[in-house]
Amino acid sequence: MNKKAVTLAACLWAAFTSAQAAPVTLMLGNFTAGDKTNWEEQVFQGKTEYTFTPGKKGERALQVRSDASASGLHKKMTIDLTKTPYLNWTWKIDNTLKGLDETTKKGDDYPARLYVVISGGLKFWKSEAINYVWSSTERVSNATWPNAYTESVIMVAVDSGNSKVGTWVTHKRNLRDDLKRYLGKDFDRIDAVALMVDTDNSGQKATSYYGNIFMSSE
């Protein structure tokens, strides 16, 4: 092999390894661009308001306002966790809720929450989920408890209390690891994501903001 061939081979190998190492990003909610394509609303109680408003650094944000209401936006999309196991999102809240016991049905309200769902298909009762929440009362980071309505949903408090109210907070979770840790199974996919601000049980008000939500390989 002559010198030119060796150089060419080295360049091709470098390009190949670089492409292999390039991180993969899968956008779920491009809210900073004012885009909520394929996000569908599901109403449980009352009407939650979803609008776009100025966010940080000149970008937009999805503003969610709940007044004794409960509705969520969800996006059905099968995501391969072997390729993009990390869930990334940014959110902000204007206020927490008062006097709640979040482990009970009467207290199952949150100023911000983000679901990931593994569908049970036709056996819908076999669906499972993790719900990352901004807890109003829980003081222990990453505290977990079963949802008050169904044990197939595990609540994970990634933020809590008032110390970060009014501040944008960014999270990055190894979702595949979390699913195994909290649901006890090694899932290689999820089938939907959903976001919600709900205050129907307590009759209170909450306003929250969501930046982009996306999956990544690292």
N, C-alpha and C positions, 0 to 999 in steps of 0.2 A: 504494500500500500504506500503510495507516494505521499509527500507532505500535504498537498492540497486535499487529498482524500481523507487524511487523518484530521485535518482542520475542519473539513466539512462534517465529518462524523462527530467530532467533538461539539460542534455548534448545534447539530441536530439533537444530540443527546442532552445538551444543556437546555434547549428549547423544550424537549419532551419532559424532562424532570421538572422544569419550571411550571409547565402546564399542569403536570400531575400535582404539584404542590400548591397551586393557586387555590385560595379559599373559595368555597361555594356559598352563595347567598341566595335564599329563596324568599322573596318578598310576600308577605301575607296581607299586611295592611299598609299601603303607601299613603298614610294620612297626612304627612308633611306636604304632599303634593295635592291635597284636597281630593283624594281619590278613595272611594270605598266600594269600588266595583266588586260585585259578587258577594258582598256582605248583605245578609238578609236579616230583617228584624223579626223577632218573635216576641209577642206581647203576652205577658202573664197577668199583669194588674196595672191598670192606668196606662198612661202614655209618657214614656221617657223621651226627652228631646235630644236629637243628634244633629249637631251643626258644626260647620268648620269655622274656626276662629284663628286669629294670629297666634302663633306659638313662639318658640324661642328662635333667636337668630334669623328673624325674617321668614321663617317657615310657617306652615299652617299646622293646626292641631285639631283633632276631633274632640269637640266639647260635648260632654254628656251630662244632662241635667235631669235629676230625678226628684219628683215631688210626690211622696207617698205612692210611688209607682215602681213597677218592675217589668222591664223589657230588656232584651239583649240583642246584640248584633252577632250573627254567627256566619262562618264561612266554611262550607264543606270542601275539603281538599285533603286527599290522601298524601301524607308526607312520609318519605322514607327516612327513618331515623338513623339508618346505617350510613347515610350520606350527609345528612344535616341534623345532627343530634341537639344542637344548641338553640334554645328559644331566647330571643332578644326583644326587649320592649322598653319603652320610656313612658312614664305617666306622671301626673301631678294631680293633687286634690286641693280643693278650696276649704274643705272642712271634714272633720270626722263626725261620727254619730254618737249620741249620748245615751247612757243608761242601758246598754245592751249586754245580754249574755249570748254571745255568738254561737254557742253550742246548742241553743234551743231554737225552735221554730219561730218564736216571737222575736228572737234576736238575730235571725239570719238575714241581716242587712249589711251592706258594705259600700263604702264610697268608691271603691274601685275593685274590680275582679276580672281575672283572665282565665278562661277555661281552656284545657286541651282534652279532647274526647277520643276515646277508642270505641268505635261503634260495635254494637252487638248484632248489627244487620237486622234481619227480620226478628231476631230475638232481642228486641230493643231493651228489655229489662236486664240484659247482660252487658249493656254499655257501661264503661267505666271512665272516670275522669279525675284529673287533678285541677283544683281551682286555686290559683295564686291570688291572694287577697291583700288589700290594705286593711288591716284590722284596726278598729276603733279602740279596742280594749286590751287585746293580747299584748303583753310586754316582752314575751320571749321570742327572739328572732328564730324564724323557721319553725315555730310551734305548729303542730298539726292536730287535726281532729276530724272525725267523720262529719259530713254534712248532716244537718238536723233532719233533713227529709229523706236521705238515702245514704246508706253506708258505702255505696259504690262510688261516691264522690268524696275525695279527701281534700280538706281545706289546708292550705299552707300559707301562713302569715309571713310574707316577704317584707312587708313594711307594717308599722303600727304606730298608733298615737299621733300626737300633734307636732313632734319636733321637726318634721319635714313638710308640714303643710305649706302650700304655696311654692314648693321647690320641685323642679323636675328631677325625677329619680330614674336611673337606668338600671335594668336588670339583665343578667345573662345567666341562664340555667341550662345545665346539661340535662335535657329533658329525658333522655333515655335512662340516665342514672336515677333521676327523680322518680320515674315510673316504677323502676325496679325497687327503689327504696320504700316508696309509699304504698304501692299497690302489690308488691311482691311478685311481679312477673317481668320477664325481659321482653318488652314489646319492641318490635322493629318498625312500627308505624303508628301514626295517629290519623284520624279521619276528619277532624274538624277542630276549629278554634272558635272561641266566642268571648266577647267582652260584655261587661254589664256594670251598671250602677243601680243598686236597688234599695229602696227605702219603704217598701209597701208594708212590711210588718210593723215597723216603728212609727210610720206616718211622718217621718222627718224629711228633710231636704238635703241633697248633696249634689255638688258639681265637680266633675273630674275632667281631665284632659288626657288624650292618648296621642303619643307620637307614633312613629313607625313600629310595626310588629313584623319580625322576620326570623327565619331559620338560618343557621349558618353551620358550616362544617368545622369551624374552630372559633 
